[in-house]
Amino acid sequence: QVQLVESGGGLVQPGGSLRLSCAASRNIFRIYRMDWYRQAPGKQRELVAQIISHTTNYADSVKGRFTISRDNAKNTVYLQMNSLKSDDTAVYYCHTAGGDWGQGTQVTVSS
């Protein structure tokens, strides 16, 4: 089992940027896949981005704006979010292929 701690959320204006971090409690080198999900109020949790080894996949709604990356030496996965929209407002969660979840970090996009 891996403990995950997300950080970097906050309030940002439309068009702004944020970088989320997901720090793992142990070495993530052997964790094949890691994901970022989000859940907006009243909506189901949805997959935003995933990194499989060094291959990345994105939801259509964030493609071209979000970038997922991993730093195995720091046991951390990142989500760089640019050109943020109000529809991106949600709690963002880190997730491993083994089924571990973090506690989430709130992202609010509002003027």
OpenMM code with the backbone's topology and positions (N, CA, C; nanometers):
from openmm import Vec3, app, unit

residues = "GLN VAL GLN LEU VAL GLU SER GLY GLY GLY LEU VAL GLN PRO GLY GLY SER LEU ARG LEU SER CYS ALA ALA SER ARG ASN ILE PHE ARG ILE TYR ARG MET ASP TRP TYR ARG GLN ALA PRO GLY LYS GLN ARG GLU LEU VAL ALA GLN ILE ILE SER HIS THR THR ASN TYR ALA ASP SER VAL LYS GLY ARG PHE THR ILE SER ARG ASP ASN ALA LYS ASN THR VAL TYR LEU GLN MET ASN SER LEU LYS SER ASP ASP THR ALA VAL TYR TYR CYS HIS THR ALA GLY GLY ASP TRP GLY GLN GLY THR GLN VAL THR VAL SER SER".split()
positions = [
    Vec3(0.0831, -0.1189, 0.0000),
    Vec3(0.0000, 0.0000, 0.0000),
    Vec3(0.0874, 0.1250, 0.0000),
    Vec3(0.0390, 0.2302, -0.0638),
    Vec3(0.1131, 0.3555, -0.0754),
    Vec3(0.0265, 0.4689, -0.0233),
    Vec3(0.0826, 0.5513, 0.0638),
    Vec3(0.0113, 0.6726, 0.1058),
    Vec3(0.0438, 0.7839, 0.0067),
    Vec3(-0.0602, 0.8564, -0.0323),
    Vec3(-0.0463, 0.9632, -0.1297),
    Vec3(-0.0953, 1.0939, -0.0691),
    Vec3(-0.0190, 1.2006, -0.0876),
    Vec3(-0.0573, 1.3321, -0.0357),
    Vec3(-0.0516, 1.4323, -0.1497),
    Vec3(-0.1696, 1.4863, -0.1839),
    Vec3(-0.1769, 1.5872, -0.2892),
    Vec3(-0.1594, 1.7267, -0.2301),
    Vec3(-0.1065, 1.8170, -0.3101),
    Vec3(-0.0933, 1.9566, -0.2702),
    Vec3(-0.0914, 2.0427, -0.3957),
    Vec3(-0.1030, 2.1745, -0.3745),
    Vec3(-0.0927, 2.2676, -0.4856),
    Vec3(-0.2243, 2.3245, -0.5341),
    Vec3(-0.3352, 2.2785, -0.4776),
    Vec3(-0.4629, 2.3336, -0.5174),
    Vec3(-0.4823, 2.4738, -0.4638),
    Vec3(-0.5923, 2.5360, -0.5073),
    Vec3(-0.6220, 2.6701, -0.4602),
    Vec3(-0.7224, 2.7391, -0.5507),
    Vec3(-0.7339, 2.8695, -0.5306),
    Vec3(-0.8237, 2.9531, -0.6099),
    Vec3(-0.7433, 3.0228, -0.7189),
    Vec3(-0.7905, 3.0143, -0.8413),
    Vec3(-0.7204, 3.0771, -0.9528),
    Vec3(-0.8233, 3.1355, -1.0488),
    Vec3(-0.7871, 3.2414, -1.1170),
    Vec3(-0.8776, 3.3035, -1.2133),
    Vec3(-0.8785, 3.2242, -1.3441),
    Vec3(-0.9871, 3.2330, -1.4177),
    Vec3(-0.9900, 3.1672, -1.5499),
    Vec3(-0.8714, 3.2108, -1.6346),
    Vec3(-0.8129, 3.1142, -1.7023),
    Vec3(-0.6937, 3.1412, -1.7816),
    Vec3(-0.5637, 3.1224, -1.7054),
    Vec3(-0.5733, 3.1054, -1.5758),
    Vec3(-0.4541, 3.0897, -1.4931),
    Vec3(-0.4002, 2.9481, -1.4929),
    Vec3(-0.2967, 2.9276, -1.4111),
    Vec3(-0.2289, 2.7984, -1.4039),
    Vec3(-0.2090, 2.7550, -1.2598),
    Vec3(-0.2028, 2.6251, -1.2413),
    Vec3(-0.1669, 2.5647, -1.1142),
    Vec3(-0.0864, 2.4397, -1.1420),
    Vec3(-0.0002, 2.4032, -1.0477),
    Vec3(0.0696, 2.2757, -1.0560),
    Vec3(0.0386, 2.1953, -0.9314),
    Vec3(-0.0242, 2.0806, -0.9514),
    Vec3(-0.0544, 1.9902, -0.8416),
    Vec3(0.0601, 1.8907, -0.8252),
    Vec3(0.0834, 1.8523, -0.7000),
    Vec3(0.1845, 1.7514, -0.6686),
    Vec3(0.1197, 1.6375, -0.5920),
    Vec3(0.1711, 1.5191, -0.6148),
    Vec3(0.1250, 1.4007, -0.5422),
    Vec3(0.2494, 1.3303, -0.4899),
    Vec3(0.2711, 1.3403, -0.3588),
    Vec3(0.3884, 1.2806, -0.2975),
    Vec3(0.3528, 1.1429, -0.2430),
    Vec3(0.4309, 1.0430, -0.2808),
    Vec3(0.4057, 0.9058, -0.2376),
    Vec3(0.4961, 0.8695, -0.1202),
    Vec3(0.4486, 0.7766, -0.0380),
    Vec3(0.5210, 0.7394, 0.0833),
    Vec3(0.6363, 0.6446, 0.0566),
    Vec3(0.6413, 0.5902, -0.0631),
    Vec3(0.7531, 0.5028, -0.0962),
    Vec3(0.7899, 0.5198, -0.2425),
    Vec3(0.8949, 0.4528, -0.2811),
    Vec3(0.9464, 0.4651, -0.4160),
    Vec3(0.8400, 0.4275, -0.5190),
    Vec3(0.8192, 0.5154, -0.6154),
    Vec3(0.7174, 0.4903, -0.7172),
    Vec3(0.7773, 0.4346, -0.8443),
    Vec3(0.9057, 0.4039, -0.8413),
    Vec3(0.9717, 0.3590, -0.9637),
    Vec3(0.9019, 0.2383, -1.0240),
    Vec3(0.8567, 0.1462, -0.9354),
    Vec3(0.7944, 0.0233, -0.9851),
    Vec3(0.6428, 0.0334, -0.9987),
    Vec3(0.5864, 0.1520, -0.9728),
    Vec3(0.4416, 0.1686, -0.9912),
    Vec3(0.4197, 0.2013, -1.1379),
    Vec3(0.3634, 0.1054, -1.2089),
    Vec3(0.3547, 0.1141, -1.3539),
    Vec3(0.2698, 0.2316, -1.4004),
    Vec3(0.1557, 0.2504, -1.3344),
    Vec3(0.0631, 0.3549, -1.3780),
    Vec3(0.0197, 0.4408, -1.2605),
    Vec3(0.0175, 0.5715, -1.2839),
    Vec3(-0.0378, 0.6637, -1.1851),
    Vec3(-0.1304, 0.7603, -1.2566),
    Vec3(-0.2353, 0.7988, -1.1853),
    Vec3(-0.3430, 0.8769, -1.2460),
    Vec3(-0.3757, 1.0004, -1.1638),
    Vec3(-0.4352, 1.0961, -1.2293),
    Vec3(-0.5053, 1.2060, -1.1634),
    Vec3(-0.6527, 1.1959, -1.2022),
    Vec3(-0.7383, 1.1988, -1.1008),
    Vec3(-0.8826, 1.2048, -1.1184),
    Vec3(-0.9317, 1.3368, -1.0615),
    Vec3(-1.0561, 1.3706, -1.0946),
    Vec3(-1.1200, 1.4854, -1.0322),
    Vec3(-1.2678, 1.4565, -1.0134),
    Vec3(-1.3238, 1.5258, -0.9140),
    Vec3(-1.4665, 1.5128, -0.8870),
    Vec3(-1.5237, 1.6489, -0.8568),
    Vec3(-1.6144, 1.6928, -0.9425),
    Vec3(-1.6834, 1.8195, -0.9228),
    Vec3(-1.8105, 1.7942, -0.8415),
    Vec3(-1.8623, 1.8963, -0.7749),
    Vec3(-1.9849, 1.8785, -0.6952),
    Vec3(-2.0994, 1.8218, -0.7787),
    Vec3(-2.1606, 1.7163, -0.7288),
    Vec3(-2.2746, 1.6568, -0.7968),
    Vec3(-2.2406, 1.5709, -0.9158),
    Vec3(-2.1109, 1.5500, -0.9398),
    Vec3(-2.0700, 1.4715, -1.0564),
    Vec3(-1.9871, 1.3515, -1.0130),
    Vec3(-1.9764, 1.2537, -1.1029),
    Vec3(-1.8948, 1.1363, -1.0750),
    Vec3(-1.7469, 1.1705, -1.0888),
    Vec3(-1.6652, 1.0945, -1.0175),
    Vec3(-1.5208, 1.1101, -1.0305),
    Vec3(-1.4800, 1.0689, -1.1715),
    Vec3(-1.3945, 1.1481, -1.2339),
    Vec3(-1.3536, 1.1199, -1.3699),
    Vec3(-1.2014, 1.1205, -1.3827),
    Vec3(-1.1528, 1.0372, -1.4728),
    Vec3(-1.0101, 1.0303, -1.5002),
    Vec3(-0.9686, 1.1522, -1.5829),
    Vec3(-0.8652, 1.2208, -1.5356),
    Vec3(-0.8163, 1.3406, -1.6035),
    Vec3(-0.6908, 1.3098, -1.6850),
    Vec3(-0.5976, 1.2402, -1.6216),
    Vec3(-0.4698, 1.2127, -1.6887),
    Vec3(-0.4064, 1.0910, -1.6238),
    Vec3(-0.3283, 1.0192, -1.7009),
    Vec3(-0.2554, 0.9052, -1.6486),
    Vec3(-0.1188, 0.8974, -1.7149),
    Vec3(-0.0238, 0.8442, -1.6372),
    Vec3(0.1098, 0.8226, -1.6894),
    Vec3(0.1436, 0.6755, -1.6693),
    Vec3(0.1729, 0.6086, -1.7791),
    Vec3(0.2030, 0.4656, -1.7800),
    Vec3(0.3478, 0.4538, -1.8231),
    Vec3(0.4340, 0.4235, -1.7245),
    Vec3(0.5776, 0.4366, -1.7452),
    Vec3(0.6034, 0.5817, -1.7846),
    Vec3(0.6345, 0.6130, -1.9083),
    Vec3(0.6501, 0.7522, -1.9494),
    Vec3(0.5537, 0.7892, -2.0617),
    Vec3(0.4533, 0.7064, -2.0841),
    Vec3(0.3472, 0.7363, -2.1804),
    Vec3(0.2319, 0.8037, -2.1084),
    Vec3(0.1755, 0.9066, -2.1694),
    Vec3(0.0687, 0.9819, -2.1046),
    Vec3(-0.0607, 0.9768, -2.1858),
    Vec3(-0.1718, 0.9819, -2.1121),
    Vec3(-0.3046, 0.9883, -2.1733),
    Vec3(-0.3862, 1.0937, -2.1003),
    Vec3(-0.4763, 1.1578, -2.1727),
    Vec3(-0.5550, 1.2669, -2.1159),
    Vec3(-0.7009, 1.2569, -2.1572),
    Vec3(-0.7871, 1.3057, -2.0689),
    Vec3(-0.9265, 1.3236, -2.1062),
    Vec3(-0.9344, 1.4304, -2.2145),
    Vec3(-1.0307, 1.4164, -2.3026),
    Vec3(-1.0448, 1.5135, -2.4127),
    Vec3(-1.0632, 1.6558, -2.3595),
    Vec3(-1.1275, 1.6688, -2.2449),
    Vec3(-1.1589, 1.8004, -2.1907),
    Vec3(-1.0351, 1.8767, -2.1440),
    Vec3(-0.9239, 1.8062, -2.1220),
    Vec3(-0.8035, 1.8740, -2.0713),
    Vec3(-0.6861, 1.8625, -2.1675),
    Vec3(-0.7027, 1.7888, -2.2759),
    Vec3(-0.5941, 1.7669, -2.3702),
    Vec3(-0.5428, 1.9002, -2.4248),
    Vec3(-0.4112, 1.9167, -2.4230),
    Vec3(-0.3509, 2.0406, -2.4707),
    Vec3(-0.3365, 2.1467, -2.3630),
    Vec3(-0.4008, 2.1264, -2.2480),
    Vec3(-0.3930, 2.2250, -2.1385),
    Vec3(-0.3226, 2.1680, -2.0148),
    Vec3(-0.3404, 2.0381, -1.9910),
    Vec3(-0.2829, 1.9735, -1.8721),
    Vec3(-0.1664, 1.8833, -1.9135),
    Vec3(-0.0692, 1.8726, -1.8247),
    Vec3(0.0446, 1.7835, -1.8477),
    Vec3(0.0742, 1.7045, -1.7209),
    Vec3(0.0751, 1.5730, -1.7327),
    Vec3(0.1113, 1.4870, -1.6203),
    Vec3(0.2572, 1.4460, -1.6373),
    Vec3(0.3282, 1.4407, -1.5245),
    Vec3(0.4675, 1.3982, -1.5288),
    Vec3(0.5012, 1.3302, -1.3960),
    Vec3(0.6149, 1.2605, -1.3944),
    Vec3(0.6561, 1.1930, -1.2720),
    Vec3(0.8056, 1.2132, -1.2512),
    Vec3(0.8426, 1.2243, -1.1250),
    Vec3(0.9830, 1.2314, -1.0858),
    Vec3(1.0060, 1.1152, -0.9894),
    Vec3(1.0575, 1.0061, -1.0410),
    Vec3(1.0749, 0.8867, -0.9572),
    Vec3(1.1729, 0.9108, -0.8428),
    Vec3(1.2705, 0.9960, -0.8650),
    Vec3(1.3694, 1.0238, -0.7591),
    Vec3(1.3058, 1.0943, -0.6398),
    Vec3(1.1991, 1.1709, -0.6674),
    Vec3(1.1301, 1.2434, -0.5592),
    Vec3(1.0011, 1.1747, -0.5188),
    Vec3(0.9709, 1.0583, -0.5791),
    Vec3(0.8474, 0.9846, -0.5478),
    Vec3(0.7247, 1.0744, -0.5650),
    Vec3(0.7243, 1.1527, -0.6696),
    Vec3(0.6197, 1.2528, -0.6874),
    Vec3(0.5670, 1.2516, -0.8310),
    Vec3(0.4369, 1.2681, -0.8412),
    Vec3(0.3708, 1.2853, -0.9697),
    Vec3(0.3110, 1.4257, -0.9723),
    Vec3(0.3176, 1.4889, -1.0875),
    Vec3(0.2711, 1.6264, -1.1002),
    Vec3(0.1586, 1.6356, -1.2032),
    Vec3(0.0769, 1.7403, -1.1875),
    Vec3(-0.0210, 1.7740, -1.2895),
    Vec3(-0.0119, 1.9250, -1.3114),
    Vec3(0.0469, 1.9637, -1.4232),
    Vec3(0.0541, 2.1040, -1.4605),
    Vec3(-0.0740, 2.1393, -1.5340),
    Vec3(-0.1442, 2.2387, -1.4849),
    Vec3(-0.2734, 2.2770, -1.5415),
    Vec3(-0.2660, 2.4215, -1.5900),
    Vec3(-0.2826, 2.4411, -1.7196),
    Vec3(-0.2782, 2.5734, -1.7799),
    Vec3(-0.4129, 2.6081, -1.8414),
    Vec3(-0.4325, 2.7336, -1.8699),
    Vec3(-0.5563, 2.7812, -1.9339),
    Vec3(-0.6790, 2.7271, -1.8619),
    Vec3(-0.6786, 2.7412, -1.7324),
    Vec3(-0.7854, 2.6840, -1.6512),
    Vec3(-0.9194, 2.7498, -1.6786),
    Vec3(-1.0240, 2.6680, -1.6717),
    Vec3(-1.1612, 2.7122, -1.6960),
    Vec3(-1.2437, 2.6841, -1.5718),
    Vec3(-1.3589, 2.7470, -1.5627),
    Vec3(-1.4474, 2.7240, -1.4479),
    Vec3(-1.4890, 2.5766, -1.4405),
    Vec3(-1.4993, 2.5103, -1.5549),
    Vec3(-1.5364, 2.3683, -1.5566),
    Vec3(-1.4296, 2.2787, -1.4955),
    Vec3(-1.3095, 2.3324, -1.4744),
    Vec3(-1.2029, 2.2540, -1.4119),
    Vec3(-1.2139, 2.2536, -1.2595),
    Vec3(-1.3071, 2.3307, -1.2055),
    Vec3(-1.3266, 2.3345, -1.0609),
    Vec3(-1.3685, 2.1971, -1.0097),
    Vec3(-1.2914, 2.1447, -0.9149),
    Vec3(-1.3163, 2.0103, -0.8633),
    Vec3(-1.2146, 1.9795, -0.7537),
    Vec3(-1.2364, 1.8679, -0.6857),
    Vec3(-1.1330, 1.8112, -0.5995),
    Vec3(-1.0519, 1.7146, -0.6866),
    Vec3(-0.9213, 1.7308, -0.6839),
    Vec3(-0.8322, 1.6483, -0.7659),
    Vec3(-0.7646, 1.5438, -0.6777),
    Vec3(-0.7666, 1.4197, -0.7258),
    Vec3(-0.7143, 1.3066, -0.6509),
    Vec3(-0.6040, 1.2360, -0.7295),
    Vec3(-0.5051, 1.1907, -0.6550),
    Vec3(-0.4000, 1.1073, -0.7108),
    Vec3(-0.4391, 0.9610, -0.6866),
    Vec3(-0.3993, 0.8740, -0.7790),
    Vec3(-0.4408, 0.7334, -0.7723),
    Vec3(-0.3314, 0.6475, -0.8331),
    Vec3(-0.3097, 0.5300, -0.7722),
    Vec3(-0.2119, 0.4372, -0.8276),
    Vec3(-0.2819, 0.3183, -0.8917),
    Vec3(-0.2088, 0.2474, -0.9737),
    Vec3(-0.2629, 0.1275, -1.0368),
    Vec3(-0.3013, 0.0229, -0.9330),
    Vec3(-0.2403, 0.0318, -0.8146),
    Vec3(-0.2729, -0.0624, -0.7083),
    Vec3(-0.3977, -0.0273, -0.6306),
    Vec3(-0.4633, 0.0856, -0.6648),
    Vec3(-0.5884, 0.1216, -0.6005),
    Vec3(-0.5757, 0.2182, -0.4843),
    Vec3(-0.4585, 0.2769, -0.4652),
    Vec3(-0.4413, 0.3747, -0.3575),
    Vec3(-0.4917, 0.5120, -0.4008),
    Vec3(-0.5517, 0.5840, -0.3044),
    Vec3(-0.6029, 0.7190, -0.3302),
    Vec3(-0.5450, 0.8157, -0.2293),
    Vec3(-0.5242, 0.9399, -0.2734),
    Vec3(-0.4922, 1.0457, -0.1811),
    Vec3(-0.6195, 1.1079, -0.1262),
    Vec3(-0.6032, 1.2111, -0.0419),
    Vec3(-0.7187, 1.2748, 0.0207),
    Vec3(-0.7792, 1.3834, -0.0674),
    Vec3(-0.7075, 1.4228, -0.1702),
    Vec3(-0.7587, 1.5213, -0.2640),
    Vec3(-0.7140, 1.6622, -0.2326),
    Vec3(-0.7118, 1.7457, -0.3349),
    Vec3(-0.6822, 1.8875, -0.3188),
    Vec3(-0.7816, 1.9675, -0.4025),
    Vec3(-0.8371, 2.0727, -0.3413),
    Vec3(-0.9419, 2.1506, -0.4062),
    Vec3(-0.8823, 2.2491, -0.5064),
    Vec3(-0.9380, 2.2501, -0.6259),
    Vec3(-0.9041, 2.3497, -0.7273),
    Vec3(-1.0316, 2.4265, -0.7605),
    Vec3(-1.0269, 2.5572, -0.7447),
    Vec3(-1.1406, 2.6423, -0.7754),
    Vec3(-1.0978, 2.7465, -0.8771),
    Vec3(-1.1681, 2.7475, -0.9900),
    Vec3(-1.1391, 2.8440, -1.0966),
    Vec3(-1.2546, 2.9421, -1.1023),
    Vec3(-1.2262, 3.0653, -1.0630),
    Vec3(-1.3322, 3.1646, -1.0539),
    Vec3(-1.2734, 3.3041, -1.0580),
    Vec3(-1.3496, 3.3960, -1.1148),
    Vec3(-1.3058, 3.5353, -1.1155),
    Vec3(-1.3647, 3.6091, -0.9963),
] * unit.nanometer
topology = app.Topology()
chain = topology.addChain("A")
for resn in residues:
    res = topology.addResidue(resn, chain)
    for name in ("N", "CA", "C"):
        topology.addAtom(name, app.Element.getBySymbol(name[0]), res)
